[in-house]
Amino acid sequence: MEEYHFDGFRFDGVTSMMYTHHGIGTGFSGGYHEYFGPGVDEEGVIYLMLANEMLHDVYPEIITIAEDVSGMPALCLPVKIGGVGFDYRLAMALPDMVCLVCVLLLMCVF
C-alpha cells in the first residue's frame, strides 16, 4: 500500500470463492435460499470476511471491491454487523453480456 500508493484491492472471482458451484450454471434470482443455502462455501466466505476485516483494520482508508455476479445480500456490509465487509460490488454480468454481443456482431460481419 505504501510503496505503490494503492487505494485499495479488487477481489476477482468472488462468486467462485463464495459458492461450491462457483456460480456456474446458476441463475441468481434474488431468493435468500440461493445465497445462504447448502451451496455456500463457508470457508471461502470466512476468508473474504477475514481479508476485509484485516485490510480495513490495518489501512482504515482502504477501498475493497468485490467482482461478483451473484448479488449476495450483505456482501457490502461491515463484518461487525454480519456482512462480508466489501465497500463496493462490481457486477460483471452486464459487461460480460456486452462483450458477448460484440463478439457475436463481429462474427456476423466477418
C-alpha positions in Angstrom: 0.0 0.0 0.0 2.7 2.4 0.9 5.2 1.5 -1.8 2.8 1.6 -4.8 0.3 4.0 -3.3 -2.7 1.7 -3.9 -6.1 3.0 -2.7 -7.5 -0.5 -2.3 -7.9 -4.0 -3.6 -10.3 -5.6 -6.2 -11.1 -9.2 -5.4 -11.7 -11.0 -8.7 -14.0 -14.0 -8.9 -15.7 -13.6 -5.5 -18.7 -15.6 -6.7 -16.3 -18.6 -7.3 -15.0 -18.3 -3.8 -18.4 -17.9 -2.0 -20.2 -20.9 -3.6 -19.2 -24.6 -4.0 -20.8 -24.5 -7.5 -18.7 -21.4 -8.3 -21.7 -19.7 -9.8 -21.5 -21.9 -12.9 -24.9 -22.7 -14.3 -26.7 -20.9 -11.5 -29.1 -18.1 -12.1 -29.4 -15.9 -9.0 -33.0 -14.6 -8.9 -32.9 -13.0 -5.5 -34.2 -15.7 -3.3 -32.3 -16.0 0.0 -32.1 -19.8 -0.4 -29.7 -19.2 -3.3 -27.4 -17.1 -1.2 -27.5 -18.8 2.1 -28.2 -22.4 1.3 -26.0 -25.6 1.1 -24.2 -24.2 -2.0 -22.3 -21.6 0.1 -18.6 -22.3 0.6 -18.4 -21.2 4.3 -14.6 -21.3 4.2 -14.5 -19.0 1.2 -16.9 -16.5 2.8 -14.9 -16.6 6.1 -11.7 -15.9 4.1 -13.2 -12.9 2.4 -14.6 -11.6 5.8 -11.2 -12.0 7.4 -9.3 -10.4 4.5 -11.7 -7.4 4.5 -11.5 -7.0 8.3 -7.7 -7.2 8.3 -7.3 -4.7 5.4 -9.7 -2.2 7.0 -8.0 -2.6 10.4 -4.5 -2.1 9.0 -5.5 0.6 6.4 -8.6 2.4 7.6 -8.9 4.4 4.3 -8.7 1.4 2.0 -11.4 0.5 -0.5 -12.2 -3.1 -1.2 -14.2 -4.1 -4.3 -15.8 -7.5 -4.9 -16.2 -8.6 -8.5 -19.4 -10.6 -8.1 -22.2 -11.8 -10.3 -24.5 -13.4 -7.6 -25.7 -10.2 -5.9 -25.3 -11.7 -2.5 -27.1 -9.7 0.2 -24.7 -8.3 2.9 -21.7 -8.5 0.6 -21.0 -4.8 1.2 -22.0 -4.6 4.8 -19.3 -4.4 7.6 -18.2 -7.6 9.1 -19.1 -6.4 12.6 -22.8 -6.4 11.6 -22.7 -9.8 9.8 -21.6 -8.7 6.3 -18.7 -9.8 4.2 -17.1 -6.4 4.5 -16.6 -5.1 1.0 -17.0 -1.4 0.3 -18.3 -1.9 -3.3 -19.6 -4.6 -5.6 -18.5 -4.7 -9.3 -21.3 -6.5 -11.1 -19.8 -8.2 -14.1 -23.0 -9.7 -15.7 -23.8 -6.7 -17.8 -20.2 -6.0 -19.0 -19.8 -9.8 -19.8 -23.0 -9.7 -21.9 -21.9 -6.6 -23.8 -18.6 -8.4 -24.6 -20.5 -11.4 -25.8 -22.8 -9.3 -28.0 -19.8 -7.5 -29.5 -18.1 -10.8 -30.3 -21.3 -12.2 -31.9 -21.6 -9.0 -34.0 -18.0 -9.3 -35.2 -18.6 -12.9 -36.2 -21.6 -11.8 -38.3 -19.6 -9.1 -40.0 -16.6 -11.2 -40.9 
